[in-house]
Amino acid sequence: MSNSPAFARFEDSGNVWLSKDDAPSLDLTDHGITPTVLATEAEVGLAMLDELYETADSKDGDINIALLGGRGAQALHRLLGELAKTSEQDALLGRLNVFTQDALAPMSMGNCFSFVRDFERILGADFFRKIKSFTPMQTDTGDLEAGLIAYLDKLESLGGLDIFFIGHGPEQNQASHLAYIKPFSGAKSHHVAGVIPISSSILEHHISKFKAGGSEVNERDEAECRSAQSILTLGPAAILQAKKVVQSVVDADSAPAKIQTYANVLNSRLSSDFEEALQQLNANPGMWIRLHPNTRSFVLPTLEV
């Protein structure tokens, strides 16, 4: 596999993680989560859009964001798509450098189960025509690590993420994932991205949420998706180093396991013992969000918080 002098490569039971030598040490301050319960998915989308407006008002120049795939941000994406059909927010759209945050691989970029296709479907051609840049993770290259490093080089050159739009995914044993950081994948605070083995549970979750979200799917693409062997994902360092994290969890109706797994992240404090905290984070990566000091978590009443 290719590597870059700028990135150190770590392997843990088949999980490959990339990190920078100058990554800051882990601050174990547990900031907790204060969920904002909103009545509808549309209200969550508006709240997420307001966070983008707030960031745009608070800084000059480019705005770097990581899009959330699946249902979690579809309401936001519809709003952005509608705005792109007008000239109302052209100045804002022209400042956006947009990144994806995870992907199944190897898989053709045109596969209907690719987040890129789903983004194009909901955000629309006008959005992609008006933004400054769009950088997806490359899933159709023979060297996934080299492609991921090129993606990370661009993200770093632009100054990192201003907003990490993030979700919450259920895992076995009432654990959870962020992006696609899986339990017991060995992800640590300095790991900015990784290539991890896929599991049947992730495949089923990925395919089911695309079908539930209204994507037009076909058997050929589903078969290719089911043959994917790896997941490309941003890591804990990308979350912790983002200037703001905006979480949305809106699909507990179709993924009821999230009621308990979100509650576990909400109510479980990280240990003050460094090694114990690392074990907690490895077992339940959904808890990484508790370490970020600038987080919004928008949820629906179905989460029962």
Secondary structure, DSSP 8 states (H G I E B T S, - for coil): ----TTSEEEEETTEEEEE-TT------------EEE-SSHHHHHHHHHHHHHHHHHH--S-EEEE---SSTTHHHHHHHHHHHTSSTTHHHHTTEEEE--EEEES--TT-TTSHHHHHHHHH-HHHHHHSSEEE----SSS-HHHHHHHHHHHHHHTTS-SEEEE--EE-GGG-EEBTTB-TTS---TTEEEEEEE--HHHHHHHHHHHHHTT----HHHHHHHHT--EEEEE-HHHHHHSSEEEEEE--TTT-THHHHHHHHHHH----SSHHHHHHHHHH-GGGGGGG-SSEEEEE-GGG--
